[in-house]
Amino acid sequence: MTYWEFLSENGGRFFDGTLTTAAQFFLSAIFAILFALIAGLMKLSDNVFVRSPAVVYIEIFRGTSLLVQLYWIFFVLPLFGITLEKFTAGFIAVSMNLGAYGAELVRGGIQSVPKGQWEAAYSLSMSPAKRMWRIILPQALVNMLPPWGNLLIELLKATALVSLISVADLMFEAKQINGSTFLSAQAFGTALIIYYIFARLIVTPFMRWMERVMARKMGRV
């Protein structure tokens, strides 16, 4: 069987798996950014009752395996009365794991804003929330975007683990096709190419575009 014959027979399954992977990626990215922003801001708080939950979350999810976290969310939480559908459990686990890493990027980005900017914002009598939203976060975002690009690529690769709880993503379909055809090179080679195209032609260009946009807005270009 030639590779083109292989693709003609199994292309539909690869396409369906890619759509599921894309959905997992975009939902995971949205929630990871949300978790990262909340936890990063909480960790900067002077209030120990606000800071402590963020520290616990970051340390647990950075210090344990994503695979173990995925199994806990899907297999163990039902024992406590919390049952999530496998697709939902997949992107929640991935987003919480990568969000913990992103929280440190948020914290570092905010702390990298020059002290003079904080003092200038304070002198304008802005509220703390307004200072953060209007002055500090936009400048911090410029510093955060390059490492966030790398983190989103890691997030894309991490979505492959959801196949282990039977989410019909790209990796799940590749394994199923391999099991029925025994054409490992073609099955996993196609998956590898699709993951690479997704990262190289979608995620990376988008993040570079965001970097240019934010740099222009901040007058750095």
Rosetta blueprint (number, residue, H / E / L):
1 M L
2 T L
3 Y H
4 W H
5 E H
6 F H
7 L H
8 S H
9 E H
10 N H
11 G H
12 G H
13 R H
14 F H
15 F H
16 D H
17 G H
18 T H
19 L H
20 T H
21 T H
22 A H
23 A H
24 Q H
25 F H
26 F H
27 L H
28 S H
29 A H
30 I H
31 F H
32 A H
33 I H
34 L H
35 F H
36 A H
37 L H
38 I H
39 A H
40 G H
41 L H
42 M H
43 K H
44 L L
45 S L
46 D L
47 N L
48 V H
49 F H
50 V H
51 R H
52 S H
53 P H
54 A H
55 V H
56 V H
57 Y H
58 I H
59 E H
60 I H
61 F H
62 R H
63 G H
64 T L
65 S L
66 L H
67 L H
68 V H
69 Q H
70 L H
71 Y H
72 W H
73 I H
74 F H
75 F H
76 V H
77 L H
78 P H
79 L H
80 F H
81 G L
82 I L
83 T L
84 L L
85 E L
86 K H
87 F H
88 T H
89 A H
90 G H
91 F H
92 I H
93 A H
94 V H
95 S H
96 M H
97 N H
98 L H
99 G H
100 A H
101 Y H
102 G H
103 A H
104 E H
105 L H
106 V H
107 R H
108 G H
109 G H
110 I H
111 Q H
112 S L
113 V L
114 P L
115 K H
116 G H
117 Q H
118 W H
119 E H
120 A H
121 A H
122 Y H
123 S H
124 L L
125 S L
126 M L
127 S L
128 P H
129 A H
130 K H
131 R H
132 M H
133 W H
134 R H
135 I H
136 I H
137 L H
138 P H
139 Q H
140 A H
141 L H
142 V H
143 N H
144 M H
145 L H
146 P H
147 P H
148 W H
149 G H
150 N H
151 L H
152 L H
153 I H
154 E H
155 L H
156 L H
157 K H
158 A H
159 T H
160 A H
161 L H
162 V H
163 S H
164 L H
165 I H
166 S L
167 V L
168 A L
169 D L
170 L H
171 M H
172 F H
173 E H
174 A H
175 K H
176 Q H
177 I H
178 N H
179 G H
180 S H
181 T H
182 F L
183 L L
184 S H
185 A H
186 Q H
187 A H
188 F H
189 G H
190 T H
191 A H
192 L H
193 I H
194 I H
195 Y H
196 Y H
197 I H
198 F H
199 A H
200 R H
201 L H
202 I H
203 V H
204 T H
205 P H
206 F H
207 M H
208 R H
209 W H
210 M H
211 E H
212 R H
213 V H
214 M H
215 A H
216 R H
217 K H
218 M L
219 G L
220 R L
221 V L
